Amino acid sequence: GHEGERILKRLCRQYGLAGFQHNIQSVQFLDCFEKKGQGWNLTLQVLDGILCHDGEARATRLSPARDRDFAAFDRLIKAKQEDPMTNLQPMTLEGCVVRLCDTIAYIGRDIEDAIELGLVERYEIPEQCGRVLGTSNGTIVYTLVSDVIAASAGVRKAAEGDHRYDWVGFSPDIAKVLLELKAFNYERIYNNAVFKPDFEKIHICYEQLFDFYMSQLEHNQTNDEVGRNFLHSMSKAYINTQSSAAIVRDYIAGMTDNFFLCQAKALGCEIPERSCGVN
């Protein structure tokens, strides 16, 4: 999740790579790595939607930046690599919807997970958020989706060249309480100190796996872990041009949570318990 991205960002810089960003990594996987380097031949609009999907951004109303070609798209990726704070604005209304849906998908789900872990109680959800959005994931999703549809209905009125309605977003009232709920999630869930011991263990897992895979690649060990599970599916051009650190970054970035934990456990890393143990 978020912590894993922060750890990979630090390790990448430690090994001389650009800081890790999951949206850029997703584009590179789909466009350059998959199918032995052929990629999936996705359209510019789809790749742009993937790059710009960041639901953590605070924008609650989005207008597309329509004047973009592949050259501009590549420049945007480069700018984002050089400055992670670069604002990414989708080039299509569909991309704007995807970005809003990223927020809709996680905001209530994370609250349900936090309640299950004992981090928060349902009654602790801010009063206005609960009253306007609801207190369950299903209700929150329904409210947000319904509001986006209603608030963005003006896009159907737009004539060609008329940009007054060329946007999608939440209504002002919903946007206000949504940002309040995001702030609540950050304080009570994402930045909760109860996770610090687990995060420290995960940091060690990442570091040990990164060092282990680097050692395997640099010593050209036969039948190594990276070769069996990753390099066999990559193109010769990728293998011949990418540094060991870049290969390890891509390998770890493509792991599922369970596979990552299994690999770390095999190295003897201490694995966090699934439950945080909060009463």
C-alpha positions in Angstrom: 0.0 0.0 0.0 1.1 3.6 0.7 3.8 2.5 3.1 5.2 0.1 0.5 5.4 2.8 -2.0 7.3 5.1 0.4 9.8 2.3 1.1 10.4 1.5 -2.6 10.8 5.2 -3.2 13.6 5.4 -0.6 15.3 2.2 -1.9 15.2 3.3 -5.5 16.9 6.6 -4.6 19.4 4.7 -2.5 20.3 2.6 -5.6 20.5 5.6 -8.0 17.0 5.2 -9.5 14.2 7.8 -9.8 11.8 7.7 -6.9 9.2 5.0 -7.2 5.6 6.1 -8.1 3.0 3.4 -8.6 1.1 5.1 -11.3 4.2 5.6 -13.5 5.2 2.0 -12.7 1.7 0.8 -13.9 2.1 2.6 -17.2 5.5 1.1 -17.8 4.4 -2.4 -17.0 1.4 -2.3 -19.4 3.1 -0.4 -22.2 6.7 -1.7 -22.1 7.1 -4.8 -20.0 4.1 -7.1 -20.5 4.1 -9.7 -23.3 7.9 -9.9 -23.3 8.3 -6.2 -24.0 5.5 -5.8 -26.6 3.1 -4.2 -24.1 -0.7 -4.3 -24.6 -0.9 -1.7 -27.3 -3.2 0.5 -25.2 -4.5 3.8 -26.5 -3.1 7.1 -25.3 -6.4 7.8 -23.5 -6.2 4.6 -21.5 -2.6 5.0 -20.5 -3.3 8.6 -19.6 -6.2 7.5 -17.3 -3.9 5.1 -15.6 -1.2 7.7 -15.1 -3.6 10.3 -13.7 -5.8 8.1 -11.5 -4.4 9.4 -8.2 -7.4 9.4 -5.9 -5.4 10.9 -3.0 -5.3 14.3 -4.7 -7.7 16.8 -3.1 -9.4 18.0 -6.3 -13.1 17.3 -6.2 -14.0 18.7 -9.6 -11.9 17.8 -12.7 -11.8 19.2 -16.2 -9.9 17.3 -18.9 -6.7 18.6 -20.4 -7.6 17.5 -23.9 -4.7 18.9 -25.9 -2.3 16.0 -25.3 -0.5 13.6 -27.7 2.0 10.8 -27.0 4.9 13.3 -27.0 3.2 15.4 -24.4 2.3 12.3 -22.4 6.0 11.3 -22.3 6.9 14.8 -21.2 4.3 14.6 -18.4 5.8 11.3 -17.1 9.3 12.8 -17.1 8.1 15.9 -15.3 6.3 13.7 -12.7 9.5 11.6 -12.2 11.5 14.7 -11.6 9.0 16.3 -9.4 6.4 14.0 -7.7 4.3 17.0 -6.8 3.6 17.7 -10.4 -0.2 17.9 -10.9 -1.6 15.3 -13.2 -4.8 16.3 -15.0 -6.5 13.5 -17.1 -7.0 14.3 -20.8 -10.5 12.8 -21.0 -13.7 13.0 -19.1 -13.5 9.2 -18.7 -10.1 9.7 -17.0 -11.6 12.3 -14.7 -14.2 9.8 -13.7 -11.6 7.1 -13.0 -9.7 9.5 -10.7 -12.9 10.3 -8.7 -13.8 6.7 -8.6 -10.4 5.9 -7.1 -11.4 7.9 -4.1 -14.9 6.5 -4.0 -13.4 2.9 -4.0 -11.1 3.3 -1.0 -12.6 5.9 1.3 -15.4 3.8 2.8 -13.6 0.4 2.3 -10.7 1.6 4.5 -13.1 2.6 7.2 -14.7 -0.8 7.2 -11.2 -2.4 7.4 -10.3 -0.1 10.3 -13.4 -1.0 12.2 -12.7 -4.7 11.7 -9.2 -4.1 13.1 -10.5 -2.1 16.1 -8.8 1.1 15.1 -12.0 3.1 15.0 -15.6 2.6 16.0 -18.4 3.4 13.6 -19.8 6.1 15.9 -16.5 8.0 15.7 -17.0 8.9 12.1 -17.4 12.7 12.1 -21.0 13.6 12.6 -21.5 15.6 9.5 -19.8 13.0 7.3 -22.0 10.3 8.7 -25.1 12.3 8.3 -24.4 13.4 4.7 -22.4 10.4 3.3 -23.4 7.6 5.6 -21.5 5.4 8.0 -21.1 2.2 6.0 -19.0 1.6 2.8 -22.1 0.7 0.8 -23.9 3.9 1.7 -20.9 6.0 1.2 -20.3 4.6 -2.3 -23.9 5.0 -3.2 -24.0 8.6 -2.0 -20.8 9.6 -3.8 -21.7 7.9 -7.0 -25.2 9.4 -7.1 -23.8 12.8 -6.3 -21.1 12.7 -9.1 -23.8 11.7 -11.6 -26.2 14.5 -10.5 -23.5 17.2 -10.1 -22.0 16.4 -13.5 -25.2 16.2 -15.5 -24.4 19.5 -17.2 -21.8 17.8 -19.3 -24.6 16.5 -21.5 -25.6 20.1 -22.2 -22.3 21.1 -23.6 -22.1 22.0 -27.2 -18.9 21.4 -29.1 -16.4 24.0 -28.0 -18.4 25.0 -25.0 -16.2 24.3 -22.0 -18.5 25.7 -19.3 -19.8 22.1 -18.6 -16.6 20.3 -19.5 -16.0 18.8 -16.1 -17.1 16.0 -13.7 -17.1 16.3 -10.0 -18.9 16.3 -6.7 -21.4 19.0 -5.6 -19.9 21.6 -3.2 -21.6 20.2 -0.1 -20.5 16.6 -0.8 -17.0 17.8 -1.7 -16.6 19.5 1.6 -17.6 16.5 3.8 -15.6 14.2 1.6 -12.4 16.1 2.3 -13.3 16.0 6.0 -13.7 12.3 5.8 -10.3 12.0 4.0 -8.7 14.0 6.8 -10.3 11.6 9.4 -9.0 8.6 7.5 -5.4 10.0 7.5 -5.5 10.8 11.2 -7.1 7.7 12.5 -6.1 5.1 9.9 -3.2 5.8 7.5 -1.0 7.7 10.0 -2.1 5.7 13.1 0.9 5.1 15.4 -0.4 1.6 16.1 1.0 0.5 12.8 4.5 1.8 13.4 5.9 -1.5 14.7 4.5 -3.4 11.7 5.8 -0.7 9.4 9.3 -1.2 10.9 9.1 -4.9 10.2 7.9 -4.3 6.6 10.8 -1.8 6.1 13.2 -4.6 7.0 11.5 -7.1 4.7 11.8 -4.7 1.8 15.4 -4.0 2.5 16.4 -7.6 2.9 14.5 -8.7 -0.2 16.0 -5.9 -2.3 19.6 -6.7 -1.1 19.0 -10.5 -1.7 17.7 -10.1 -5.2 20.5 -7.6 -6.0 23.1 -10.1 -4.9 21.5 -12.8 -7.0 21.6 -10.7 -10.1 25.0 -9.2 -9.7 26.6 -12.7 -9.1 24.7 -14.2 -12.0 23.5 -17.1 -9.9 21.8 -19.7 -12.0 18.2 -20.6 -11.4 17.9 -17.7 -9.0 14.5 -16.4 -7.6 14.3 -13.4 -9.9 15.1 -15.4 -13.0 12.5 -18.1 -12.3 9.7 -15.8 -11.3 10.3 -12.7 -13.4 13.1 -12.5 -16.0 11.8 -15.5 -18.0 8.8 -13.4 -18.9 10.8 -10.3 -19.9 12.3 -9.3 -23.3 16.0 -9.7 -24.0 16.1 -5.9 -24.6 14.8 -5.4 -21.0 17.3 -7.8 -19.5 20.2 -6.3 -21.4 19.4 -2.6 -20.8 18.0 -2.5 -17.2 20.2 -2.2 -14.2 20.0 -4.8 -11.4 18.4 -2.2 -9.2 15.7 -1.5 -11.8 15.0 -5.2 -12.3 14.6 -5.7 -8.6 12.3 -2.7 -8.3 10.1 -4.0 -11.1 10.0 -7.5 -9.6 9.1 -6.4 -6.1 6.6 -3.8 -7.4 4.7 -6.5 -9.3 4.3 -8.8 -6.3 1.0 -9.4 -4.6 0.9 -8.9 -0.8 0.8 -12.6 -0.1 3.7 -13.4 -2.5 5.8 -10.6 -1.0 5.2 -11.9 2.6 6.0 -15.5 1.5 9.3 -14.4 -0.1 10.2 -12.3 3.0 9.4 -15.3 5.3 11.6 -17.6 3.2 14.5 -15.2 3.9 13.8 -15.3 7.6 12.2 -11.9 8.0 9.8 -11.3 10.9 6.3 -11.0 9.4 3.7 -8.7 10.9 0.6 -10.4 12.2 -2.5 -9.9 10.1 -4.4 -8.3 13.0 -3.0 -5.2 14.7 -4.2 -6.4 18.1 -6.1 -3.3 19.1 -9.0 -3.9 21.4 
